[in-house]
Amino acid sequence: MKKIGKVTLVLIVVMAALIMFMSATYNVSTNQSAIIVRLGRIQKVESNTGLHIRTPFVEDVIKVYTGDHLYDIPTSDVITSDKKSMIADDYVIWSVSDPTKYYQTLGAVRGRAEERIEAAVYNATKNTISSMTQDAIIAARGNELTGMITTEANSDISQYGIVIELAEIKALDLPDDNKEAVYERMISERNNIAAGYTAQGQADAQKIRNDTDRQVSIITANAEKEAAKLEAEGEAEYMRILSDAYSDEEKADFYSFIRSLDAVDALRGSNKTLILDKESEFARILYGQ
């Protein structure tokens, strides 16, 4: 019995020591801060990872995750500056930047934080879109619109020790009753753009055709001019050769003889009659005179 009592006493002492150790220590993990609270007042904020000591049974440890949180905000209706209704669907990436403020204002409760974030992002989205036309909003979708909404949302949420890393519209759509009219207007605008491109293309094509016709006319005129020049030069050369042929009596006689032969050769065939003067060159050739 005494032995059992000693074992029980040892176990009690060990359990008490373990409870005291667990009550006097706490662990801080990566992307985490620990707020040490004594009687409702913050004593310190520990952000260094590892095992730390506190006053047991007097100080409470409230751990805050300081990494990124993802929050999908419900869709909301917004109105553009040209009075057109749109439906915005946002999501937010946020984190705790100041654990002290986060605890003092929201009790370090994530649900409360996301309520404030939802209101801030909705107001930022509404204010941003209401200052722009629908066409400008569509043109600014992406980084530009995201930057505008994120900046304005942070101006409202920083008092809670929260920073919004990104407030982005993942879907920006039209109400069902407006979609058909907008689609028809977009189709009409695209048709107008296409007609403009077609007209410009036809004008450019006509300009090219006109330039081509002008070049063809110039080339043809130059070719005709060159042909006329070559023809004149040929005729001049012909006349020079003919003149040389007639300048010498022997050459002139030979030339006349060849021409006569060519003329006689043309008379080959039947049913051809030629009337000649007996003194003509042909007559002398035919009669061997």
C-alpha positions as CSV (number, residue, x, y, z in Angstrom):
1,M,0.0,0.0,0.0
2,K,2.8,2.4,0.8
3,K,4.4,1.6,-2.6
4,I,1.2,2.4,-4.4
5,G,0.8,5.6,-2.4
6,K,4.3,6.8,-3.4
7,V,3.6,6.1,-7.1
8,T,0.4,8.0,-6.9
9,L,2.1,10.9,-5.3
10,V,4.8,10.9,-8.0
11,L,2.2,10.9,-10.7
12,I,0.4,13.8,-9.0
13,V,3.6,15.8,-8.8
14,V,4.5,15.1,-12.4
15,M,1.0,16.1,-13.6
16,A,1.1,19.3,-11.5
17,A,4.5,20.1,-12.9
18,L,3.3,19.4,-16.4
19,I,0.3,21.6,-15.9
20,M,2.5,24.4,-14.5
21,F,4.9,24.1,-17.4
22,M,2.1,24.2,-20.0
23,S,0.5,27.2,-18.2
24,A,3.8,29.0,-18.0
25,T,4.8,28.5,-21.7
26,Y,3.4,29.1,-25.1
27,N,4.6,28.5,-28.7
28,V,4.6,30.9,-31.6
29,S,4.6,29.4,-35.1
30,T,5.5,30.9,-38.5
31,N,3.1,33.6,-39.7
32,Q,1.7,34.0,-36.2
33,S,1.8,36.5,-33.4
34,A,0.9,35.9,-29.7
35,I,-0.9,38.7,-27.8
36,I,-0.2,38.4,-24.0
37,V,-3.2,39.8,-22.1
38,R,-3.3,40.3,-18.3
39,L,-6.7,41.2,-16.8
40,G,-7.9,42.5,-20.1
41,R,-4.9,44.6,-20.8
42,I,-2.3,43.8,-23.5
43,Q,1.1,43.3,-21.9
44,K,3.1,42.5,-25.1
45,V,2.9,41.1,-28.6
46,E,5.3,38.3,-29.4
47,S,6.1,37.6,-33.0
48,N,9.3,35.6,-32.7
49,T,8.8,31.9,-33.4
50,G,9.6,29.4,-30.7
51,L,8.8,28.6,-27.1
52,H,8.1,31.6,-24.7
53,I,7.3,32.0,-21.0
54,R,4.3,33.7,-19.4
55,T,2.9,34.1,-15.9
56,P,0.6,31.1,-15.4
57,F,-3.1,31.5,-14.6
58,V,-2.8,35.3,-14.8
59,E,-1.8,36.0,-18.4
60,D,-3.8,34.7,-21.4
61,V,-2.3,34.1,-24.8
62,I,-4.3,35.1,-27.9
63,K,-2.7,33.8,-31.1
64,V,-3.3,35.7,-34.3
65,Y,-2.5,34.4,-37.8
66,T,-0.6,37.1,-39.7
67,G,-0.4,35.3,-43.1
68,D,-2.7,35.9,-46.0
69,H,-6.5,35.2,-45.8
70,L,-8.8,34.7,-48.8
71,Y,-12.3,36.0,-48.5
72,D,-14.9,35.7,-51.3
73,I,-17.3,38.7,-51.0
74,P,-20.9,38.2,-52.1
75,T,-22.0,39.8,-55.4
76,S,-23.4,43.3,-55.3
77,D,-25.2,45.7,-57.7
78,V,-23.4,48.9,-58.6
79,I,-24.3,51.9,-60.8
80,T,-21.9,53.5,-63.3
81,S,-21.6,57.3,-63.8
82,D,-23.7,57.0,-67.0
83,K,-26.5,55.3,-64.9
84,K,-26.0,51.7,-66.1
85,S,-26.4,48.9,-63.6
86,M,-23.7,46.2,-63.3
87,I,-23.1,43.2,-61.0
88,A,-19.7,43.0,-59.3
89,D,-18.3,39.8,-57.7
90,D,-15.1,40.6,-55.6
91,Y,-12.6,38.5,-53.7
92,V,-10.1,39.8,-51.2
93,I,-6.7,38.7,-49.9
94,W,-6.1,40.3,-46.5
95,S,-3.8,40.0,-43.5
96,V,-3.3,41.4,-40.0
97,S,-0.7,44.2,-40.1
98,D,-1.1,45.3,-36.5
99,P,-2.1,42.6,-34.0
100,T,-2.6,45.1,-31.2
101,K,-5.2,47.2,-33.2
102,Y,-6.7,44.0,-34.5
103,Y,-7.3,42.7,-30.9
104,Q,-8.4,46.1,-29.5
105,T,-11.0,46.8,-32.2
106,L,-12.2,43.4,-33.3
107,G,-11.2,41.1,-30.5
108,A,-8.9,39.2,-33.0
109,V,-12.0,37.5,-34.4
110,R,-11.8,36.7,-38.1
111,G,-15.6,36.9,-38.6
112,R,-15.7,40.4,-37.4
113,A,-12.7,41.4,-39.5
114,E,-14.4,40.0,-42.7
115,E,-17.6,41.9,-41.9
116,R,-15.6,45.2,-41.9
117,I,-13.6,44.1,-45.0
118,E,-16.8,43.3,-46.9
119,A,-18.3,46.7,-46.1
120,A,-15.0,48.5,-47.1
121,V,-14.6,46.7,-50.4
122,Y,-18.2,47.1,-51.3
123,N,-18.0,50.9,-50.7
124,A,-14.7,51.1,-52.6
125,T,-16.2,49.2,-55.5
126,K,-19.3,51.3,-55.6
127,N,-17.5,54.6,-55.3
128,T,-14.9,53.6,-58.0
129,I,-17.5,52.3,-60.5
130,S,-19.9,55.2,-59.9
131,S,-17.2,57.6,-60.9
132,M,-16.6,55.9,-64.3
133,T,-18.7,55.2,-67.4
134,Q,-19.4,51.7,-68.4
135,D,-17.1,51.8,-71.3
136,A,-14.3,53.2,-69.1
137,I,-14.8,50.4,-66.6
138,I,-14.6,47.8,-69.3
139,A,-11.4,49.4,-70.6
140,A,-9.9,49.5,-67.1
141,R,-10.7,46.0,-66.1
142,G,-7.6,44.2,-64.7
143,N,-4.7,45.8,-62.8
144,E,-6.0,49.4,-63.1
145,L,-9.4,48.8,-61.7
146,T,-8.0,46.4,-59.0
147,G,-5.5,49.0,-57.9
148,M,-8.1,51.7,-57.5
149,I,-10.5,49.5,-55.4
150,T,-7.7,48.1,-53.3
151,T,-6.3,51.6,-52.5
152,E,-9.7,53.0,-51.5
153,A,-10.7,49.9,-49.4
154,N,-7.4,50.2,-47.4
155,S,-8.2,53.8,-46.5
156,D,-11.3,52.5,-44.5
157,I,-9.9,49.3,-43.0
158,S,-6.4,50.3,-41.7
159,Q,-7.9,51.4,-38.4
160,Y,-8.6,47.8,-37.5
161,G,-4.9,46.7,-37.9
162,I,-5.8,45.0,-41.2
163,V,-4.3,45.5,-44.7
164,I,-6.0,44.4,-47.9
165,E,-3.3,43.0,-50.1
166,L,-5.7,42.6,-53.1
167,A,-9.3,43.5,-53.8
168,E,-10.1,42.3,-57.2
169,I,-13.3,42.0,-59.2
170,K,-13.3,38.4,-60.5
171,A,-16.5,38.9,-62.4
172,L,-18.2,42.1,-63.6
173,D,-21.4,41.4,-65.4
174,L,-24.6,43.0,-66.6
175,P,-28.1,42.4,-65.3
176,D,-29.9,39.9,-67.5
177,D,-32.4,42.6,-68.8
178,N,-29.5,44.8,-69.9
179,K,-27.3,42.2,-71.6
180,E,-29.2,42.0,-74.9
181,A,-29.1,45.8,-75.5
182,V,-25.5,46.0,-74.6
183,Y,-24.6,43.1,-76.9
184,E,-26.5,44.7,-79.8
185,R,-24.7,48.0,-79.2
186,M,-21.3,46.2,-79.1
187,I,-22.2,44.3,-82.4
188,S,-23.2,47.6,-84.0
189,E,-19.9,49.3,-82.9
190,R,-17.9,46.4,-84.2
191,N,-19.8,46.5,-87.5
192,N,-19.1,50.3,-87.8
193,I,-15.4,49.6,-87.1
194,A,-15.4,46.8,-89.7
195,A,-17.1,49.2,-92.2
196,G,-14.5,51.8,-91.5
197,Y,-11.7,49.3,-92.2
198,T,-13.4,48.2,-95.4
199,A,-13.8,51.7,-96.6
200,Q,-10.2,52.6,-95.8
201,G,-9.1,49.4,-97.6
202,Q,-11.1,50.2,-100.7
203,A,-9.7,53.8,-100.7
204,D,-6.1,52.4,-100.4
205,A,-6.8,49.8,-103.1
206,Q,-8.2,52.5,-105.5
207,K,-5.1,54.7,-104.8
208,I,-2.9,51.7,-105.6
209,R,-4.8,51.1,-108.8
210,N,-4.6,54.7,-109.8
211,D,-0.8,54.8,-109.2
212,T,-0.5,51.5,-111.2
213,D,-2.5,52.9,-114.1
214,R,-0.4,56.1,-114.1
215,Q,2.8,54.0,-114.1
216,V,1.5,51.9,-116.9
217,S,0.6,55.0,-118.9
218,I,4.0,56.4,-118.4
219,I,5.7,53.2,-119.3
220,T,3.5,52.8,-122.4
221,A,4.2,56.3,-123.5
222,N,7.9,55.9,-123.0
223,A,7.8,52.6,-124.9
224,E,5.9,54.2,-127.8
225,K,8.3,57.1,-127.9
226,E,11.3,54.7,-127.9
227,A,9.6,52.6,-130.6
228,A,9.0,55.7,-132.8
229,K,12.6,56.8,-132.2
230,L,13.9,53.3,-133.3
231,E,11.5,53.3,-136.3
232,A,12.8,56.7,-137.4
233,E,16.3,55.6,-136.9
234,G,15.6,52.4,-139.0
235,E,14.0,54.4,-141.7
236,A,17.0,56.8,-141.7
237,E,19.4,53.9,-141.9
238,Y,17.3,52.4,-144.7
239,M,17.4,55.6,-146.6
240,R,21.2,55.9,-146.0
241,I,21.7,52.4,-147.4
242,L,19.5,53.1,-150.3
243,S,21.3,56.3,-151.0
244,D,24.6,54.5,-150.8
245,A,23.3,51.8,-153.2
246,Y,22.2,54.5,-155.8
247,S,25.3,56.6,-155.5
248,D,27.4,54.0,-157.4
249,E,26.3,53.2,-160.9
250,E,27.2,49.5,-160.7
251,K,25.5,49.1,-157.4
252,A,22.4,50.9,-158.7
253,D,22.2,48.6,-161.7
254,F,22.6,45.6,-159.5
255,Y,20.0,46.9,-157.1
256,S,17.5,47.6,-159.9
257,F,18.1,44.1,-161.3
258,I,17.4,42.5,-157.9
259,R,14.3,44.5,-157.5
260,S,13.1,43.5,-160.9
261,L,13.7,39.8,-160.1
262,D,11.7,40.2,-156.9
263,A,8.9,41.8,-158.9
264,V,9.0,39.0,-161.6
265,D,9.0,36.4,-158.8
266,A,5.6,37.8,-157.7
267,L,4.1,36.8,-161.0
268,R,4.4,33.1,-160.4
269,G,1.2,31.1,-160.8
270,S,-1.5,30.8,-163.4
271,N,-4.0,33.3,-164.7
272,K,-1.7,36.3,-164.3
273,T,-1.2,38.9,-167.0
274,L,1.4,41.6,-167.1
275,I,1.4,44.4,-169.7
276,L,4.8,46.0,-170.1
277,D,6.3,48.7,-172.2
278,K,8.9,47.2,-174.5
279,E,11.3,49.7,-173.2
280,S,10.8,48.9,-169.6
281,E,13.3,47.1,-167.4
282,F,11.0,44.1,-167.0
283,A,10.7,43.7,-170.8
284,R,14.5,43.7,-171.2
285,I,14.9,41.0,-168.5
286,L,12.1,38.8,-170.0
287,Y,13.5,39.1,-173.5
288,G,17.1,38.9,-172.4
289,Q,18.1,42.3,-173.7
